[in-house]
């Protein structure tokens, strides 16, 4: 079974981006009681997706450099 800890970072980034674009977050907004809007939740997930993808790309570049080294 894949967990967040074992999931490839690129896949996790794609999942976060998908959720940001396709999830309604109606229950989350209610549970947060106005602390965050749906737009803020989407923005946070998109930012997290970008950072996770960036980290995955950086790790991939570093791994390729080690192989060349």
C-alpha positions as YAML, in Angstrom:
chain: A
units: angstrom
residues:
- id: 1
  name: UNK
  ca: [0.00, 0.00, 0.00]
- id: 2
  name: UNK
  ca: [1.28, 3.47, -0.88]
- id: 3
  name: UNK
  ca: [1.31, 6.07, 1.87]
- id: 4
  name: UNK
  ca: [2.33, 9.71, 1.77]
- id: 5
  name: UNK
  ca: [5.74, 8.67, 3.11]
- id: 6
  name: UNK
  ca: [6.31, 6.11, 0.34]
- id: 7
  name: UNK
  ca: [4.60, 7.94, -2.54]
- id: 8
  name: UNK
  ca: [6.96, 9.45, -5.11]
- id: 9
  name: UNK
  ca: [7.11, 13.21, -4.57]
- id: 10
  name: UNK
  ca: [6.16, 13.94, -8.17]
- id: 11
  name: UNK
  ca: [2.99, 11.88, -7.73]
- id: 12
  name: UNK
  ca: [2.21, 13.62, -4.44]
- id: 13
  name: UNK
  ca: [2.62, 17.01, -6.14]
- id: 14
  name: UNK
  ca: [0.22, 15.97, -8.90]
- id: 15
  name: UNK
  ca: [-2.30, 14.73, -6.34]
- id: 16
  name: UNK
  ca: [-2.16, 18.00, -4.40]
- id: 17
  name: UNK
  ca: [-2.63, 20.01, -7.60]
- id: 18
  name: UNK
  ca: [-5.56, 17.81, -8.62]
- id: 19
  name: UNK
  ca: [-7.23, 18.29, -5.24]
- id: 20
  name: UNK
  ca: [-6.72, 22.05, -5.42]
- id: 21
  name: UNK
  ca: [-8.41, 22.17, -8.82]
- id: 22
  name: UNK
  ca: [-11.19, 19.62, -8.36]
- id: 23
  name: UNK
  ca: [-12.24, 19.33, -4.71]
- id: 24
  name: UNK
  ca: [-15.13, 21.47, -3.46]
- id: 25
  name: UNK
  ca: [-13.87, 21.67, 0.16]
- id: 26
  name: UNK
  ca: [-17.37, 22.51, 1.38]
- id: 27
  name: UNK
  ca: [-17.07, 20.48, 4.59]
- id: 28
  name: UNK
  ca: [-13.54, 21.73, 5.24]
- id: 29
  name: UNK
  ca: [-14.69, 25.33, 5.04]
- id: 30
  name: UNK
  ca: [-17.48, 24.63, 7.54]
- id: 31
  name: UNK
  ca: [-15.15, 22.83, 9.94]
- id: 32
  name: UNK
  ca: [-12.60, 25.65, 9.81]
- id: 33
  name: UNK
  ca: [-15.39, 28.02, 10.84]
- id: 34
  name: UNK
  ca: [-14.28, 30.89, 8.65]
- id: 35
  name: UNK
  ca: [-10.57, 30.65, 9.50]
- id: 36
  name: UNK
  ca: [-9.78, 29.93, 5.84]
- id: 37
  name: UNK
  ca: [-11.75, 30.36, 2.66]
- id: 38
  name: UNK
  ca: [-11.94, 27.75, -0.07]
- id: 39
  name: UNK
  ca: [-9.78, 30.03, -2.23]
- id: 40
  name: UNK
  ca: [-7.11, 30.13, 0.49]
- id: 41
  name: UNK
  ca: [-7.21, 26.35, 0.83]
- id: 42
  name: UNK
  ca: [-6.81, 25.95, -2.94]
- id: 43
  name: UNK
  ca: [-3.93, 28.43, -2.98]
- id: 44
  name: UNK
  ca: [-2.17, 26.64, -0.13]
- id: 45
  name: UNK
  ca: [-2.51, 23.26, -1.86]
- id: 46
  name: UNK
  ca: [-1.24, 24.67, -5.16]
- id: 47
  name: UNK
  ca: [1.78, 26.23, -3.42]
- id: 48
  name: UNK
  ca: [2.49, 22.97, -1.63]
- id: 49
  name: UNK
  ca: [2.18, 21.06, -4.92]
- id: 50
  name: UNK
  ca: [4.69, 23.37, -6.60]
- id: 51
  name: UNK
  ca: [7.17, 23.02, -3.73]
- id: 52
  name: UNK
  ca: [6.87, 19.22, -3.61]
- id: 53
  name: UNK
  ca: [7.38, 19.02, -7.39]
- id: 54
  name: UNK
  ca: [10.36, 21.40, -7.16]
- id: 55
  name: UNK
  ca: [11.91, 19.26, -4.43]
- id: 56
  name: UNK
  ca: [11.34, 16.10, -6.49]
- id: 57
  name: UNK
  ca: [13.01, 17.70, -9.51]
- id: 58
  name: UNK
  ca: [15.96, 18.86, -7.40]
- id: 59
  name: UNK
  ca: [16.42, 15.37, -5.96]
- id: 60
  name: UNK
  ca: [16.25, 13.92, -9.47]
- id: 61
  name: UNK
  ca: [18.95, 16.32, -10.71]
- id: 62
  name: UNK
  ca: [21.16, 15.55, -7.72]
- id: 63
  name: UNK
  ca: [20.76, 11.81, -8.27]
- id: 64
  name: UNK
  ca: [21.69, 12.15, -11.95]
- id: 65
  name: UNK
  ca: [24.78, 14.19, -11.03]
- id: 66
  name: UNK
  ca: [25.88, 11.50, -8.57]
- id: 67
  name: UNK
  ca: [25.60, 8.88, -11.29]
- id: 68
  name: UNK
  ca: [27.69, 11.00, -13.66]
- id: 69
  name: UNK
  ca: [30.19, 11.90, -10.92]
...
